[in-house]
């Protein structure tokens, strides 16, 4: 089983989840970057995914992450200001 870690970041004011990355390249044991800080700000236009191959999925949408941590795993919900969950995923703990 592969284990990855996750890091919150903010810069682009969009919603994004990267592929697991190591040395700036997709890697099954890499780190996922979650962002980008877009709750009470105007969101930005998304860059085309073809120009950002490190991004797995993205939305130009205000959001907050709801993170639940438990032994061996972190679960994430992406929730918009209306309370709609528009993405969910888990990251297994690194061993």
Secondary structure, 3 states (H helix, E strand, C coil): CCCCEEEECCCCCCEEEECCEECCEECCCCEEEEECCCCCCCCCCCCCHHHCCCEEEEECCCCEEEEEEECCEEEEEEECCCCCEEEEEEEECCC
